[in-house]
C-alpha cells in the first residue's frame, strides 16, 4: 500500500491482510447465508448475526486497547469466521447440504465426465 498511497499507509498492509483472511473463510464456506434465508431459516441467521456482532464488539473493545488497528481487524476477522462457520454448520443441520468450496482434481473431473457419457 505504501507504493500506491505513500508512507502514511504502510501500517495498513497488515490490517488488510488480517481482513483478507476473514474474507477468505467467507468465500470458502460458500453461500450458506443465502441458503438459510431462501429456505425460511431467517431466525437462525438473526441469532447468528447478533451473536457475531456481540463477539465483534466485545473482542474489538478488548483487542483495540492491546493491539490497536491490528487488534480491531483481528476482532472483525474472528467474528466473520465465527459467523460463517455457524451458518455453514446450520445449513448442514437444517438442509442437509454442504455449501463449501470443493476442489476437484483433474482425475475426478475425468471420472465424472466419463461416467456421464457412457
Secondary structure as the mmCIF struct_conf table of DSSP 4:
data_model
#
loop_
_struct_conf.conf_type_id
_struct_conf.id
_struct_conf.beg_label_comp_id
_struct_conf.beg_label_asym_id
_struct_conf.beg_label_seq_id
_struct_conf.end_label_comp_id
_struct_conf.end_label_asym_id
_struct_conf.end_label_seq_id
HELX_RH_AL_P HELX_RH_AL_P1 UNK A 2 UNK A 5
HELX_RH_3T_P HELX_RH_3T_P1 UNK A 7 UNK A 9
TURN_TY1_P TURN_TY1_P1 UNK A 10 UNK A 11
HELX_RH_AL_P HELX_RH_AL_P2 UNK A 12 UNK A 28
TURN_TY1_P TURN_TY1_P2 UNK A 29 UNK A 29
BEND BEND1 UNK A 31 UNK A 31
HELX_RH_AL_P HELX_RH_AL_P3 UNK A 32 UNK A 38
TURN_TY1_P TURN_TY1_P3 UNK A 39 UNK A 40
HELX_RH_AL_P HELX_RH_AL_P4 UNK A 42 UNK A 95
BEND BEND2 UNK A 96 UNK A 96
BEND BEND3 UNK A 100 UNK A 100
HELX_LH_PP_P HELX_LH_PP_P1 UNK A 103 UNK A 105
HELX_RH_AL_P HELX_RH_AL_P5 UNK A 106 UNK A 116
TURN_TY1_P TURN_TY1_P4 UNK A 117 UNK A 117
#
